[in-house]
């Protein structure tokens, strides 16, 4: 991912977090769709505790091998959010929401688990078609206005939103959309 695709999702999310909250640390953090733990590596310096959730047991095994998470759970993220009673200072999702069209449910569920003053940082592929579009790769890209509307519906403020390079795919640059949503 890092060498061939030049994947930069976690770095761009961290750029957004730095713009909004500086280097604030000692946070209880949830990594939604943690995959192999690349995002967790970037967020670990901010963490008092770090929990990862992913649908694939194979990804959880890879993330576990990094030895950075306090807990890893196998589960579908909307179901996990519906069942959990935990609250967090920071929830982030790096390149996982490409598998969801309408982001309203995910953003709404995440908002329910944010402490006052907490943040939801998310990255996805940026799209020009409002509100979102299923691409020929089987992934969704999202228009910035859709993210803004889903945030407002969940009672979150858009603190940062930026379009930037996410990765290469078939030799072409993929534009990413990076957002940090805040709970007042």
Contact map, one row per residue, 1 for C-alpha under 8 A:
1111111000000000000000000000000000000000000000000000000000000000000000000000000000000000000000000000000000000000000000000000000000000000000000000000000000000000000000000000000000000000
1111111100000000000000000000000000000000000000000000000000000000000000000000000000000000000000000000000000000000000000000000000000000000000000000000000000000000000000000000000000000000
1111111000000000000000000000000000000000000000000000000000000000000000000000000000000000000000000000000000000000000000000000000000000000000000000000000000000000000000000000000000000000
1111110000000000000000000000000000000000000000000000000000000000000000000000000000000000000000000000000000000000000000000000000000000000000000000000000000000000000000010000000000000000
1111111000000000000000000000000000000000000000000000000000000000000000000000000000000000000000000000000000000000000000000000000000000000000000000000000000000000000000111000000000000000
1111111100000000000000000000000000000000000000000000000000000000000000000000000000000000000000000000000000000000000000000000000000000000000000000000000000000000000001110000000000000000
1110111110000000000000000000000000000000000000000000000000000000000000000000000000000000000000000000000000000000000000000000000000000000000000000000000000000000000001110000000000000000
0100011111110000000000000000000000000000000000000000000000000000000000000000000000000000000000000000000000000000000000000000000000000000000000000000000000000000000011100000000000000000
0000001111111000000000000000000000000010000000000000000000000000000000000000000000000000000001100000000000000000000000000010000000000000000000000000000000000000000001100000000100000000
0000000111111100000000000000000000000110010000000000000000000000000000000000000000000000000001000000000000000000000000000000000000000000000000000000000000000000000000000000000000000000
0000000111111110000000000000000000000000010000000000000000000000000000000000000000000000000000000000000000000000000000000000000000000000000000000000000000000000000000000000000000000000
0000000111111111000000000000000000000000000000000000000000000000000000000000000000000000000000000000000000000000000000000000000000000000000000000000000000000000000101000000000001000000
0000000011111111100000000000000000000000000000000000000000000000000000000000000000000000000001000000000000000000000000001110000000000000000000000000000000000000000000000000000001110000
0000000001111111110000000000000000000000011000000000000000000000000000000000000000000000000000000000000000000000000000000000000000000000000000000000000000000000000000000000000000000000
0000000000111111111000000000000000000000000000000000000000000000000000000000000000000000000000000000000000000000000000000000000000000000000000000000000000000000000000000000000000000000
0000000000011111111100000000000000000000000000000000000000000000000000000000000000000000000000000000000000000000000000001000000000000000000000000000000000000001100000000000000001110000
0000000000001111111111000000000000000000000000000000000000000000000000000000000000000000000000000000000000000000000000001000000000000000000000000000000000000000000000000000000000010000
0000000000000111111111100000000000000000000000000000000000000000000000000000000000000000000000000000000000000000000000000000000000000000000000000000000000000000000000000000000000000000
0000000000000011111111000000000000000000000000000000000000000000000000000000000000000000000000000000000000000000000000000000000000000000000000000000000000000001000000000000000000000000
0000000000000001111111000000000000000000000000000000000000000000000000000000000000000000000000000000000000000000000000000000000000000000000000000000000000000011000000000000000000010000
0000000000000000111111110000000000000000000000000000000000000000000000000000000000000000000000000000000000000000000000000000000000000000000000000000000000000000000000000000000000000000
0000000000000000111111110000000000000000000000000000000000000000000000000000000000000000000000000000000000000000000000000000000000000000000000000000000000000000000000000000000000000000
0000000000000000010011111000000000000000000001000000000000000000000000000000000000000000000000000000000000000000000000000000000000000000000000000000000000000000000000000000000000000000
0000000000000000000011111110000000000000000001000000000000000000000000000000000000000000000000000000000000000000000000000000000000000000000000000000000000000000000000000000000000000000
0000000000000000000000111110000000000000000011110000000000000000000000000000000000000000000000000000000000000000000000000000000000000000000000000000000000000000000000000000000000000000
0000000000000000000000011111000000000000000001111000000000000000000000000000000000000000000000000000000000000000000000000000000000000000000000000000000000000000000000000000000000000000
0000000000000000000000011111100000000000000001111000000000000000000000000000000000000001110000000000000000000000000000000000000000000000000000000000000000000000000000000000000000000000
0000000000000000000000000111110000000000000000111100000000000000000000000000000000000011110000000000000000000000000000000000000000000000000000000000000000000000000000000000000000000000
0000000000000000000000000011111000000000000000111110000000000000000000000000000000000001111100000000000000000000000000000000000000000000000000000000000000000000000000000000000000000000
0000000000000000000000000001111100000000000000000111100000000000000000000000000000000001011100000000000000000000000000000000000000000000000000000000000000000000000000000000000000000000
0000000000000000000000000000111111000011000000000111100000000000000000000000000000000000001110000000000000000000000000000000000000000000000000000000000000000000000000000000000000000000
0000000000000000000000000000011111000000000000000001110000000000000000000000100000000000001111010000000000000000000000000000000000000000000000000000000000000000000000000000000000000000
0000000000000000000000000000001111100000000000000001111000000000000000000000100000000000000011010000000000000000000000000000000000000000000000000000000000000000000000000000000000000000
0000000000000000000000000000001111111111000000000001110000110010000000000000000000000000000011000000000000000000000000000000000000000000000000000000000000000000000000000000000000000000
0000000000000000000000000000000011111100000000000000010100110110000000000000000000000000000000000000000000000000000000000000000000000000000000000000000000000000000000000000000000000000
0000000000000000000000000000000001111100000000000000000000111110000000000000000000000000000000000000000000000000000000000000000000000000000000000000000000000000000000000000000000000000
0000000000000000000000000000000001111111100000000000000000000110010000000000000000000000000000000000000000000000000000000000000000000000000000000000000000000000000000000000000000000000
0000000001000000000000000000000001111111110000000000000000000000000000000000000000000000000000000000000000000000000000000000000000000000000000000000000000000000000000000000000000000000
0000000011000000000000000000001001001111111000000000000000000000000000000000000000000000000001000000000000000000000000000000000000000000000000000000000000000000000000000000000000000000
0000000000000000000000000000001001001111111100000101000000000000000110000000000000000000000000000000000000000000000000000000000000000000000000000000000000000000000000000000000000000000
0000000000000000000000000000000000001111111100000000000000000000000100000000000000000000000000000000000000000000000000000000000000000000000000000000000000000000000000000000000000000000
0000000001100100000000000000000000000111111110000000000000000000000000000000000000000000000000000000000000000000000000000000000000000000000000000000000000000000000000000000000000000000
0000000000000100000000000000000000000011111111100000000000000000000000000000000000000000000000000000000000000000000000000000000000000000000000000000000000000000000000000000000000000000
0000000000000000000000000000000000000001111111100100000000000000000100000000000000000000000000000000000000000000000000000000000000000000000000000000000000000000000000000000000000000000
0000000000000000000000001000000000000000011111100000000000000000000000000000000000000000000000000000000000000000000000000000000000000000000000000000000000000000000000000000000000000000
0000000000000000000000111110000000000000001111110000000000000000000000000000000000000000000000000000000000000000000000000000000000000000000000000000000000000000000000000000000000000000
0000000000000000000000001111100000000000001111111100000000000000000000000000000000000000000000000000000000000000000000000000000000000000000000000000000000000000000000000000000000000000
0000000000000000000000001111100000000000000001111100000000000000000000000000000000000000000000000000000000000000000000000000000000000000000000000000000000000000000000000000000000000000
0000000000000000000000000111100000000000000000111110000000000000000011000000000000000000000000000000000000000000000000000000000000000000000000000000000000000000000000000000000000000000
0000000000000000000000000001111000000001000100111111000000000000000111100000000000000000000000000000000000000000000000000000000000000000000000000000000000000000000000000000000000000000
0000000000000000000000000000111000000000000000001111100000000000000011111000000000000000000000000000000000000000000000000000000000000000000000000000000000000000000000000000000000000000
0000000000000000000000000000011111000001000000000111110000000000000010111000000000000000000000000000000000000000000000000000000000000000000000000000000000000000000000000000000000000000
0000000000000000000000000000011111000000000000000011111000010000000000011111100100000000000000000000000000000000000000000000000000000000000000000000000000000000000000000000000000000000
0000000000000000000000000000000111100000000000000001111110110000000000001111100000000000000000000000000000000000000000000000000000000000000000000000000000000000000000000000000000000000
0000000000000000000000000000000010000000000000000000111110100000000000000111100000000000000000000000000000000000000000000000000000000000000000000000000000000000000000000000000000000000
0000000000000000000000000000000000100000000000000000011111110000000000000110000000000000000000000000000000000000000000000000000000000000000000000000000000000000000000000000000000000000
0000000000000000000000000000000000000000000000000000011111111000000000000100000000000000000000000000000000000000000000000000000000000000000000000000000000000000000000000000000000000000
0000000000000000000000000000000000000000000000000000000111111100000000000000000000000000000000000000000000000000000000000000000000000000000000000000000000000000000000000000000000000000
0000000000000000000000000000000001110000000000000000011111111110000000000000000000000000000000000000000000000000000000000000000000000000000000000000000000000000000000000000000000000000
0000000000000000000000000000000001110000000000000000110111111111000000011100000000000000000000000000000000000000000000000000000000000000000000000000000000000000000000000000000000000000
0000000000000000000000000000000000010000000000000000000011111111100000000000000000000000000000000000000000000000000000000000000000000000000000000000000000000000000000000000000000000000
0000000000000000000000000000000000111000000000000000000001111111110000000000000000000000000000000000000000000000000000000000000000000000000000000000000000000000000000000000000000000000
0000000000000000000000000000000001111000000000000000000000111111111110000000000000000000000000000000000000000000000000000000000000000000000000000000000000000000000000000000000000000000
0000000000000000000000000000000000000000000000000000000000011111111110010000000000000000000000000000000000000000000000000000000000000000000000000000000000000000000000000000000000000000
0000000000000000000000000000000000000000000000000000000000001111111000000000000000000000000000000000000000000000000000000000000000000000000000000000000000000000000000000000000000000000
0000000000000000000000000000000000001000000000000000000000000111111110000000000000000000000000000000000000000000000000000000000000000000000000000000000000000000000000000000000000000000
0000000000000000000000000000000000000000000000000000000000000011111110000000000000000000000000000000000000000000000000000000000000000000000000000000000000000000000000000000000000000000
0000000000000000000000000000000000000001100100000100000000000011011111000000000000000000000000000000000000000000000000000000000000000000000000000000000000000000000000000000000000000000
0000000000000000000000000000000000000001000000001111000000000011011111110000000000000000000000000000000000000000000000000000000000000000000000000000000000000000000000000000000000000000
0000000000000000000000000000000000000000000000001110000000000000000111110000000000000000000000000000000000000000000000000000000000000000000000000000000000000000000000000000000000000000
0000000000000000000000000000000000000000000000000111000000000000000011111000000000000000000000000000000000000000000000000000000000000000000000000000000000000000000000000000000000000000
0000000000000000000000000000000000000000000000000011100000010001000011111100000000000000000000000000000000000000000000000000000000000000000000000000000000000000000000000000000000000000
0000000000000000000000000000000000000000000000000011110000010000000000111110000000000000000000000000000000000000000000000000000000000000000000000000000000000000000000000000000000000000
0000000000000000000000000000000000000000000000000000111110010000000000011111000000000000000000000000000000000000000000000000000000000000000000000000000000000000000000000000000000000000
0000000000000000000000000000000000000000000000000000111100000000000000001111101100000000000000000000000000000000000000000000000000000000000000000000000000000000000000000000000000000000
0000000000000000000000000000000000000000000000000000111000000000000000000111111100000000000000000000000000000000000000000000000000000000000000000000000000000000000000000000000000000000
0000000000000000000000000000000110000000000000000000111000000000000000000011111110000000000000000000000000000000000000000000000000000000000000000000000000000000000000000000000000000000
0000000000000000000000000000000000000000000000000000000000000000000000000001111111000000000000000000000011001000000000000000000000000000000000000000000000000000000000000000000000000000
0000000000000000000000000000000000000000000000000000000000000000000000000011111111100000000000000000000000000000000000000000000000000000000000000000000000000000000000000000000000000000
0000000000000000000000000000000000000000000000000000100000000000000000000011111111110000000000000000000000000000000000000000000000000000000000000000000000000000000000000000000000000000
0000000000000000000000000000000000000000000000000000000000000000000000000000111111110000000000000000000000001100100000000000000000000000000000000000000000000000000000000000000000000000
0000000000000000000000000000000000000000000000000000000000000000000000000000011111110000000000000000000000001000000000000000000000000000000000000000000000000000000000000000000000000000
0000000000000000000000000000000000000000000000000000000000000000000000000000001111111000000000000000000000000000000000000000000000000000000000000000000000000000000000000000000000000000
0000000000000000000000000000000000000000000000000000000000000000000000000000000111111100000000000000000000000000000000000000000000000000000000000000000000000000000000000000000000000000
0000000000000000000000000000000000000000000000000000000000000000000000000000000000111110000000000000000000000000100000000000000000000000000000000000000000000000000000000000000000000000
0000000000000000000000000000000000000000000000000000000000000000000000000000000000011111000000000000000000000000100000000000000000000000000000000000000000000000000000000000000000000000
0000000000000000000000000001000000000000000000000000000000000000000000000000000000001111100000000000000000000001111000000000000000000000000000000000000000000000000000000000000000000000
0000000000000000000000000011110000000000000000000000000000000000000000000000000000000111111000000000000000000000111001000000000000000000000000000000000000000000000000000000000000000000
0000000000000000000000000011100000000000000000000000000000000000000000000000000000000011111000000000000000000000011111100000000000000000000000000000000000000000000000000000000000000000
0000000000000000000000000011110000000000000000000000000000000000000000000000000000000001111100000000000000000000010001111000000000000000000000000000000000000000000000000000000000000000
0000000000000000000000000000111100000000000000000000000000000000000000000000000000000001111110000000000000000100010000111000000000000000000000000000000000000000000000000000000000000000
0000000000000000000000000000111100000000000000000000000000000000000000000000000000000000011111000000000000000000000000011100000000000000000000000000000000000000000000000000000000000000
0000000000000000000000000000001111000000000000000000000000000000000000000000000000000000001111111000000000000000000000001110000000000000000000000000000000000000000000000000000000000000
0000000011001000000000000000000111000010000000000000000000000000000000000000000000000000000111111000000000000000000000000111000000000000000000000000000000000000000000000000000000000000
0000000010000000000000000000000000000000000000000000000000000000000000000000000000000000000011111100000000000000000000000111100000000000000000000000000000000000000000000000000000000000
0000000000000000000000000000000110000000000000000000000000000000000000000000000000000000000011111110000000000000000000000011000000000000000000000000000000000000000000000000000000000000
0000000000000000000000000000000000000000000000000000000000000000000000000000000000000000000011111111101000000000000000000111000000000000000100000000000000000000000000000000000000000000
0000000000000000000000000000000000000000000000000000000000000000000000000000000000000000000000111111100000000000000000000001100000000000001110000000000000000000000000000000000000000000
0000000000000000000000000000000000000000000000000000000000000000000000000000000000000000000000011111100000000000000000000000000000000000011100000000000000000000000000000000000000000000
0000000000000000000000000000000000000000000000000000000000000000000000000000000000000000000000001111111000000000000000000000000000000000001100000000000000000000000000000000000000000000
0000000000000000000000000000000000000000000000000000000000000000000000000000000000000000000000001111111000000000000000000000000000011100000111000000000000000000000000000000000000000000
0000000000000000000000000000000000000000000000000000000000000000000000000000000000000000000000000001111110000000000000000000000000110000000000000000000000000000000000000000000000000000
0000000000000000000000000000000000000000000000000000000000000000000000000000000000000000000000001001111111100000000000000000000000000000000000000110010000000000000000000000000000000000
0000000000000000000000000000000000000000000000000000000000000000000000000000000000000000000000000000011111110000000000000000000000000000000000000000011011000000000000000000000000000000
0000000000000000000000000000000000000000000000000000000000000000000000000000010000000000000000000000011111111000000000000000000000000000000000000000000000000000000000000000000000000000
0000000000000000000000000000000000000000000000000000000000000000000000000000010000000000000000000000001111111100000000000000000000000000000000000000000000000000000000000000000000000000
0000000000000000000000000000000000000000000000000000000000000000000000000000000000000000000000000000001111111110000000000000000000000000000000000000011001000000000000000000000000000000
0000000000000000000000000000000000000000000000000000000000000000000000000000000000000000000000000000000111111111000000000000000000000000000000000000011011000000000000000000000000000000
0000000000000000000000000000000000000000000000000000000000000000000000000000010011000000000000000000000011111111100000000000000000000000000000000000000000000000000000000000000000000000
0000000000000000000000000000000000000000000000000000000000000000000000000000000010000000001000000000000001111111110000010000000000000000000000000000000000000000000000000000000000000000
0000000000000000000000000000000000000000000000000000000000000000000000000000000000000000000000000000000000111111110000010000000000000000000000000000000001110000000000000000000000000010
0000000000000000000000000000000000000000000000000000000000000000000000000000000000000010000000000000000000011111110000000000000000000000000000000000000000000000000000000000000000000000
0000000000000000000000000000000000000000000000000000000000000000000000000000000010001111000000000000000000001111111000000000000000000000000000000000000000000000000000000000000000000000
0000000000000000000000000000000000000000000000000000000000000000000000000000000000000011111000000000000000000111111111110000000000000000000000000000000000000000000000000000000000000010
0000000000000000000000000000000000000000000000000000000000000000000000000000000000000011100000000000000000000000111111000000000000000000000000000000000000000000000000000000000000000010
0000000000000000000000000000000000000000000000000000000000000000000000000000000000000000100000000000000000000000011111000000000000000000000000000000000000000000000000000000000000000011
0000000000000000000000000000000000000000000000000000000000000000000000000000000000000000100000000000000000000000011111100000000000000000000000000000000000000000000000000000000000000111
0000000000000000000000000000000000000000000000000000000000000000000000000000000000000001110000000000000000000000011111110000000000000000000000000000000000000000000000000000000000000111
0000000000000000000000000000000000000000000000000000000000000000000000000000000000000000111000000000000000000000010011111000000000000000000000000000000000000000000000000000000000011110
0000000000000000000000000000000000000000000000000000000000000000000000000000000000000000011100000000000000000110010001111100000000000000000000000000000000000000000000000000000000011100
0000000000001001100000000000000000000000000000000000000000000000000000000000000000000000011110000000000000000000000000111110000000000000000000000000000000000000000000000000000001111000
0000000000001000000000000000000000000000000000000000000000000000000000000000000000000000000111101000000000000000000000011111000000000000000000000000000000000000000000000000000001110000
0000000010001000000000000000000000000000000000000000000000000000000000000000000000000000000011111000000000000000000000001111100000000000000000000000000000000000000000000000000111100000
0000000000000000000000000000000000000000000000000000000000000000000000000000000000000000000001111100000000000000000000000111110000000000000011000000000000000000000000000000000111000000
0000000000000000000000000000000000000000000000000000000000000000000000000000000000000000000000100100000000000000000000000011111000000000000111000000000000000000000001000000011110000000
0000000000000000000000000000000000000000000000000000000000000000000000000000000000000000000000000000000000000000000000000001111100000000000011110000000000000000001000000000001110000000
0000000000000000000000000000000000000000000000000000000000000000000000000000000000000000000000000000000000000000000000000000111111011000000011110000000000000000000000000000000000000000
0000000000000000000000000000000000000000000000000000000000000000000000000000000000000000000000000000000000000000000000000000011111000000000001100000000000000000000000000000000000000000
0000000000000000000000000000000000000000000000000000000000000000000000000000000000000000000000000000000000000000000000000000001111111000000001100000000000000000000000000000000000000000
0000000000000000000000000000000000000000000000000000000000000000000000000000000000000000000000000000000000000000000000000000001111111000000001101100000000000000000000000000000000000000
0000000000000000000000000000000000000000000000000000000000000000000000000000000000000000000000000000010000000000000000000000000011111000000001101100000000000000000000000000000000000000
0000000000000000000000000000000000000000000000000000000000000000000000000000000000000000000000000000110000000000000000000000001011111100000111100100000000000000000000000000000000000000
0000000000000000000000000000000000000000000000000000000000000000000000000000000000000000000000000000100000000000000000000000001011111110000111000000000000000000000000000000000000000000
0000000000000000000000000000000000000000000000000000000000000000000000000000000000000000000000000000100000000000000000000000000000011111111110000000000000000000000000000000000000000000
0000000000000000000000000000000000000000000000000000000000000000000000000000000000000000000000000000000000000000000000000000000000001111111110000000000000000000000000000000000000000000
0000000000000000000000000000000000000000000000000000000000000000000000000000000000000000000000000000000000000000000000000000000000000111111000000000000000000000000000000000000000000000
0000000000000000000000000000000000000000000000000000000000000000000000000000000000000000000000000000000000000000000000000000000000000111111000000000000000000000000000000000000000000000
0000000000000000000000000000000000000000000000000000000000000000000000000000000000000000000000000010000000000000000000000000000000000111111100000000000000000000000000000000000000000000
0000000000000000000000000000000000000000000000000000000000000000000000000000000000000000000000000111000000000000000000000000000000000111111110000000000000000000000000000000000000000000
0000000000000000000000000000000000000000000000000000000000000000000000000000000000000000000000001111100000000000000000000000100000011110011111000000000000000000000000000000000000000000
0000000000000000000000000000000000000000000000000000000000000000000000000000000000000000000000000100100000000000000000000001111000011110001111100000000000000000000000000000000000000000
0000000000000000000000000000000000000000000000000000000000000000000000000000000000000000000000000000100000000000000000000001111111111000000111110110000000000000000000000000000010000000
0000000000000000000000000000000000000000000000000000000000000000000000000000000000000000000000000000000000000000000000000000011111110000000011111110000000000000000000000000000000000000
0000000000000000000000000000000000000000000000000000000000000000000000000000000000000000000000000000000000000000000000000000011000000000000001111111000000000000100000000000000010000000
0000000000000000000000000000000000000000000000000000000000000000000000000000000000000000000000000000000000000000000000000000000001100000000000111111100000000000000000000000000000000000
0000000000000000000000000000000000000000000000000000000000000000000000000000000000000000000000000000001000000000000000000000000001110000000001111111110000000000000000000000000000000000
0000000000000000000000000000000000000000000000000000000000000000000000000000000000000000000000000000001000000000000000000000000000000000000001111111111000000000000000000000000000000000
0000000000000000000000000000000000000000000000000000000000000000000000000000000000000000000000000000000000000000000000000000000000000000000000011111111100000100000000000000000000000000
0000000000000000000000000000000000000000000000000000000000000000000000000000000000000000000000000000000000000000000000000000000000000000000000001111111110000000000000000000000000000000
0000000000000000000000000000000000000000000000000000000000000000000000000000000000000000000000000000001100110000000000000000000000000000000000000111111111000000000000000000000000000000
0000000000000000000000000000000000000000000000000000000000000000000000000000000000000000000000000000000100110000000000000000000000000000000000000011111111111100000000000000000000001000
0000000000000000000000000000000000000000000000000000000000000000000000000000000000000000000000000000000000000000000000000000000000000000000000000001111111111000000000000000000000000000
0000000000000000000000000000000000000000000000000000000000000000000000000000000000000000000000000000000100010000000000000000000000000000000000000000111111110000000000000000000000000000
0000000000000000000000000000000000000000000000000000000000000000000000000000000000000000000000000000000100110010000000000000000000000000000000000000011111110000000000000000000000000000
0000000000000000000000000000000000000000000000000000000000000000000000000000000000000000000000000000000000000010000000000000000000000000000000000000001111111000000000000000000000000010
0000000000000000000000000000000000000000000000000000000000000000000000000000000000000000000000000000000000000010000000000000000000000000000000000000001111111100000000000000000000001111
0000000000000000000000000000000000000000000000000000000000000000000000000000000000000000000000000000000000000000000000000000000000000000000000000000001100111110000000000000000000001111
0000000000000000000000000000000000000000000000000000000000000000000000000000000000000000000000000000000000000000000000000000000000000000000000000001001000011111100000000000000000111100
0000000000000000000100000000000000000000000000000000000000000000000000000000000000000000000000000000000000000000000000000000000000000000000000000000000000001111100000000000000000111100
0000000000000001001100000000000000000000000000000000000000000000000000000000000000000000000000000000000000000000000000000000000000000000000000000000000000000111110000000000000001111000
0000000000000001000000000000000000000000000000000000000000000000000000000000000000000000000000000000000000000000000000000000000000000000000000010000000000000111111000000000000011110000
0000000000000000000000000000000000000000000000000000000000000000000000000000000000000000000000000000000000000000000000000000000000000000000000000000000000000001111100000000000011100000
0000000000000000000000000000000000000000000000000000000000000000000000000000000000000000000000000000000000000000000000000000010000000000000000000000000000000000111110000000001111000000
0000000000010000000000000000000000000000000000000000000000000000000000000000000000000000000000000000000000000000000000000000000000000000000000000000000000000000011111000000001111000000
0000000100000000000000000000000000000000000000000000000000000000000000000000000000000000000000000000000000000000000000000000000000000000000000000000000000000000001111100000111100000000
0000011110010000000000000000000000000000000000000000000000000000000000000000000000000000000000000000000000000000000000000000100000000000000000000000000000000000000111110000111100000000
0000111110000000000000000000000000000000000000000000000000000000000000000000000000000000000000000000000000000000000000000000000000000000000000000000000000000000000011111000111100000000
0001111000000000000000000000000000000000000000000000000000000000000000000000000000000000000000000000000000000000000000000000000000000000000000000000000000000000000001111111110000000000
0000100000000000000000000000000000000000000000000000000000000000000000000000000000000000000000000000000000000000000000000000000000000000000000000000000000000000000000111111110000000000
0000000000000000000000000000000000000000000000000000000000000000000000000000000000000000000000000000000000000000000000000000000000000000000000000000000000000000000000011111000000000000
0000000000000000000000000000000000000000000000000000000000000000000000000000000000000000000000000000000000000000000000000000000000000000000000000000000000000000000000011111100000000000
0000000000000000000000000000000000000000000000000000000000000000000000000000000000000000000000000000000000000000000000000000000000000000000000000000000000000000000000011111110000000000
0000000000000000000000000000000000000000000000000000000000000000000000000000000000000000000000000000000000000000000000000000000000000000000000000000000000000000000011111011111000000000
0000000000000000000000000000000000000000000000000000000000000000000000000000000000000000000000000000000000000000000000000000100000000000000000000000000000000000000011111001111100000000
0000000000000000000000000000000000000000000000000000000000000000000000000000000000000000000000000000000000000000000000000000110000000000000000000000000000000000001111100000111110000000
0000000010000000000000000000000000000000000000000000000000000000000000000000000000000000000000000000000000000000000000000011110000000000000000000000000000000000001111100000011111000000
0000000000000000000000000000000000000000000000000000000000000000000000000000000000000000000000000000000000000000000000000011110000000000000001010000000000000000111100000000001111100000
0000000000011001000000000000000000000000000000000000000000000000000000000000000000000000000000000000000000000000000000001111000000000000000000000000000000000001111100000000000111110000
0000000000001001000000000000000000000000000000000000000000000000000000000000000000000000000000000000000000000000000000001110000000000000000000000000000000000111110000000000000011111000
0000000000001001100100000000000000000000000000000000000000000000000000000000000000000000000000000000000000000000000000111100000000000000000000000000000000000111100000000000000001111100
0000000000000000000000000000000000000000000000000000000000000000000000000000000000000000000000000000000000000000000000111000000000000000000000000000001000011111000000000000000000111110
0000000000000000000000000000000000000000000000000000000000000000000000000000000000000000000000000000000000000000000011110000000000000000000000000000000000011110000000000000000000011111
0000000000000000000000000000000000000000000000000000000000000000000000000000000000000000000000000000000000000010011111100000000000000000000000000000000000111000000000000000000000001111
0000000000000000000000000000000000000000000000000000000000000000000000000000000000000000000000000000000000000000000111000000000000000000000000000000000000011000000000000000000000000111
